C-alpha cells in the first residue's frame, strides 16, 4: 500500500500541488471555509435536535433549510481535502492522525445514515413535541463529538506528520 501512495506522490499533479507557492495554501483555505460552512450549519441542526436551540421551529424545517448548505460545505471539504491529501499522499498515509480522522469520518457518515434511515423517517411525528426522541439526541450528540474529533485530528496532522 505504501508503494502505491509513493507512486501517487510522484505524479505530476501531486508534485505540482506540493511544490506550488500558492496552490496548497489556497486549497487549504478553501478546505477550512468549506469546513466552516458545513460545521456551522451542522452544529445548528445538532443543537436543535438536542433541544438546545430553535425549539419552536420544527426539526423538519430546520433540516430542510440547512441540509443544502451542509451538503454544499461537505462537498467542498471532500474535494479540497482530497486535493490536500493528493498533494503528499505518502506522508499523509503515514500519519496516525490522518487515520484517526478517516475513521471518525466513516463513523460520522454511519451516524448520519442511521439517523436518516431511522429516527428521521418519523420526523413529522415528533416535529413539534416538547421532547426530541432519544435517537435524534444521540445522533446529534455523537455528531458533535465526532466532528470535534475530526477537526482536532485534522489540526494534529499538520503538527505530527512523519518525516519525508
C-alpha positions in Angstrom: 0.0 0.0 0.0 2.8 2.4 0.8 4.3 1.9 -2.6 1.1 3.0 -4.2 1.0 6.2 -2.2 4.6 6.8 -3.1 3.8 6.4 -6.8 0.8 8.7 -6.4 3.1 11.3 -4.7 5.3 11.3 -7.7 2.5 12.0 -10.2 2.7 15.5 -11.9 -0.4 16.9 -10.2 0.7 15.8 -6.8 4.1 17.3 -7.2 2.5 20.5 -8.6 0.3 20.8 -5.6 3.1 20.1 -3.2 5.6 22.5 -4.8 3.3 25.3 -5.7 3.8 28.5 -3.9 0.1 29.3 -3.8 -1.7 26.0 -4.7 -1.5 24.3 -1.3 -2.4 27.4 0.8 -5.3 28.2 -1.5 -6.7 24.6 -1.3 -6.2 24.6 2.4 -8.1 27.9 2.7 -11.0 26.5 0.6 -11.0 23.4 2.8 -11.3 25.5 6.0 -14.0 27.6 4.5 -15.9 24.5 3.5 -15.5 23.2 7.0 -16.9 26.4 8.4 -19.9 26.3 6.2 -20.6 22.6 6.8 -19.8 22.6 10.6 -21.7 25.8 11.3 -24.9 24.5 9.9 -24.4 21.0 11.3 -24.0 22.4 14.8 -27.2 24.4 14.4 -29.1 21.3 13.4 -27.4 19.2 16.2 -28.3 21.9 18.8 -31.9 21.9 17.5 -32.1 18.1 17.8 -30.6 18.3 21.3 -33.4 20.7 22.2 -30.9 23.5 23.0 -31.9 25.9 20.3 -34.8 26.8 17.9 -37.2 24.7 20.0 -40.2 26.3 18.4 -39.1 25.6 14.8 -40.0 22.1 13.6 -36.9 19.9 13.1 -38.0 19.0 9.6 -38.0 22.7 8.7 -34.6 23.3 10.3 -33.2 20.3 8.5 -34.8 21.2 5.2 -33.3 24.7 5.2 -29.8 23.7 6.5 -29.3 20.5 4.6 -28.5 22.1 1.2 -25.8 24.3 2.9 -24.4 21.3 4.8 -24.2 19.2 1.6 -22.5 22.0 -0.2 -20.0 22.6 2.6 -19.3 18.8 2.8 -18.8 18.6 -1.0 -16.3 21.5 -0.8 -14.5 19.8 2.1 -14.3 16.4 0.3 -12.9 17.8 -2.9 -10.4 20.2 -1.2 -9.5 17.6 1.4 -8.8 15.1 -1.4 -6.6 17.6 -3.1 -4.7 18.3 0.1 -4.2 14.5 0.6 -3.2 14.1 -3.0 -0.5 16.8 -2.5 1.6 14.5 -0.4 -0.2 11.1 -0.1 2.8 9.1 1.1 3.4 11.4 4.1 -0.3 11.7 5.0 -0.8 8.0 4.8 1.9 7.6 7.4 0.1 9.9 9.8 -1.8 8.3 12.7 -3.9 11.4 13.0 -5.0 11.1 9.3 -6.1 7.5 10.0 -8.0 8.6 13.1 -9.6 11.4 11.1 -10.7 8.9 8.3 -12.1 6.5 10.9 -14.1 9.3 12.6 -15.3 10.5 9.1 -16.6 7.0 8.4 -18.3 6.8 11.9 -19.9 10.3 11.2 -21.2 9.0 7.9 -22.6 5.9 9.5 -24.2 8.1 12.2 -25.9 10.3 9.6 -27.1 7.2 7.6 -28.6 5.5 10.7 -30.3 8.8 11.7 -31.7 9.4 8.2 -32.9 5.9 7.7 -34.2 5.5 11.3 -35.3 8.3 13.6 -35.6 11.0 10.9 -38.1 9.0 8.9 -40.7 9.8 11.5 -39.7 13.4 11.9 -43.3 14.6 11.2 -44.5 12.6 14.3 -42.0 14.3 16.7 -41.5 17.6 15.0 -43.4 19.8 17.4 -43.3 17.8 20.5 -41.7 19.3 23.6 -39.1 16.5 23.6 -37.0 15.3 20.7 -36.7 11.5 20.6 -33.7 10.0 22.3 -32.5 8.5 18.9 -32.2 12.0 17.4 -30.5 13.3 20.5 -28.0 10.5 20.5 -27.3 11.1 16.8 -26.8 14.9 17.4 -24.5 14.4 20.4 -22.5 11.8 18.5 -22.3 14.1 15.6 -20.9 16.9 17.7 -18.3 14.7 19.4 -17.2 13.1 16.1 -16.9 16.5 14.3 -14.9 17.9 17.2 -12.6 14.9 16.9 -12.3 15.2 13.2 -11.3 18.9 13.4 -8.8 18.1 16.2 -7.3 15.2 14.3 -7.1 17.4 11.2 -5.2 20.1 13.0 -2.9 17.5 14.6 -2.0 16.2 11.2 -0.1 19.4 10.4 2.0 19.1 13.6 2.7 15.4 13.6 3.5 14.4 10.0 6.1 11.8 9.7 9.4 13.0 8.2 9.9 12.6 4.5 
